[in-house]
Amino acid sequence: MKEGIHPNYRDVVFHDLQTGTKFISRSTLNSRETIELDGKEYPLFKCDVTSESHPFYTGAQTRIVETGRVEKFRQRFARTTPTTKTA
């Protein structure tokens, strides 16, 4: 590899702000904030959403009732009794 052209690939702490969980992963992110974990100093990156808090991964995602469009239309505008004119 050429020297001086690659970003610094190192351990970084990711902090999920919704759940408060922290985990260490390798990244090239630059951060001014640091945190001490397990006696070592790491750069800190604050995340709004991670796999710990995203509804898709936690299973808290609400399911939409799948009904066909034609069926919905028929249910909404179906006539219960036909109207008849009396003279």
Backbone torsions as a table, in degrees:
resi	resn	phi	psi	omega
1	MET	NA	144.9	176.9
2	LYS	-72.3	142.7	178.7
3	GLU	-82.2	141.0	171.3
4	GLY	83.5	1.1	-179.6
5	ILE	-111.1	-10.7	-177.1
6	HIS	-99.0	143.7	177.8
7	PRO	-69.8	159.9	-179.3
8	ASN	-74.5	111.5	-178.8
9	TYR	-97.3	114.4	-171.9
10	ARG	-147.7	174.7	176.1
11	ASP	-74.4	135.4	179.5
12	VAL	-134.5	142.2	176.3
13	VAL	-93.8	126.5	176.0
14	PHE	-103.6	128.7	-177.0
15	HIS	-115.5	116.4	176.9
16	ASP	-80.4	116.8	-175.5
17	LEU	-73.6	-24.2	-179.3
18	GLN	-77.8	-41.5	-176.8
19	THR	-103.9	-17.7	180.0
20	GLY	84.8	3.2	-179.5
21	THR	-76.5	150.0	178.0
22	LYS	-128.6	138.9	175.5
23	PHE	-144.3	153.9	-178.2
24	ILE	-102.5	132.6	176.3
25	SER	-143.6	166.1	178.6
26	ARG	-93.6	138.7	-176.6
27	SER	-159.6	167.0	174.8
28	THR	-104.1	11.4	-179.6
29	LEU	-61.9	142.0	172.9
30	ASN	-104.7	133.9	-178.9
31	SER	-142.1	142.4	176.5
32	ARG	-82.0	-25.1	-178.9
33	GLU	-85.3	145.0	176.5
34	THR	-130.7	161.4	178.7
35	ILE	-144.2	150.5	178.1
36	GLU	-105.0	121.2	176.9
37	LEU	-131.4	134.0	178.5
38	ASP	54.1	34.2	176.9
39	GLY	79.8	5.3	179.3
40	LYS	-120.2	152.0	178.7
41	GLU	-96.2	127.2	-178.7
42	TYR	-127.4	151.1	169.2
43	PRO	-66.9	146.8	-177.0
44	LEU	-114.6	131.4	174.5
45	PHE	-122.8	122.4	-178.5
46	LYS	-93.2	124.7	-178.3
47	CYS	-109.5	141.0	174.3
48	ASP	-76.9	-39.1	-176.8
49	VAL	-137.5	132.5	171.8
50	THR	-131.3	-174.8	179.0
51	SER	-67.1	-16.8	177.6
52	GLU	-75.6	-25.8	-174.6
53	SER	-120.7	-9.0	-178.3
54	HIS	-74.5	132.5	-176.7
55	PRO	-57.8	-30.4	179.9
56	PHE	-64.1	-40.6	-177.5
57	TYR	-84.3	-27.6	-177.5
58	THR	-86.2	-14.5	-179.7
59	GLY	84.6	8.7	-178.9
60	ALA	-89.6	7.4	-178.7
61	GLN	-70.8	133.3	179.8
62	THR	-81.6	138.1	-179.6
63	ARG	-93.1	138.2	176.8
64	ILE	-88.6	135.1	178.9
65	VAL	-67.7	121.2	-178.3
66	GLU	-89.2	105.9	175.5
67	THR	-130.6	140.3	-179.1
68	GLY	-62.3	152.5	-178.6
69	ARG	-64.8	-38.9	-179.3
70	VAL	-65.7	-41.0	179.3
71	GLU	-63.9	-41.4	177.3
72	LYS	-62.0	-42.4	-179.9
73	PHE	-63.4	-45.3	-179.4
74	ARG	-64.3	-38.5	178.9
75	GLN	-67.1	-38.0	-176.1
76	ARG	-73.6	-40.3	-173.3
77	PHE	-110.5	14.7	179.1
78	ALA	-70.9	141.1	176.6
79	ARG	-92.4	130.3	-179.7
80	THR	-76.7	-42.8	177.0
81	THR	-134.8	136.5	179.3
82	PRO	-71.0	144.9	178.6
83	THR	-85.7	134.5	177.8
84	THR	-122.7	145.2	178.9
85	LYS	-94.0	131.9	175.4
86	THR	-111.6	137.0	-177.8
87	ALA	-99.4	NA	NA
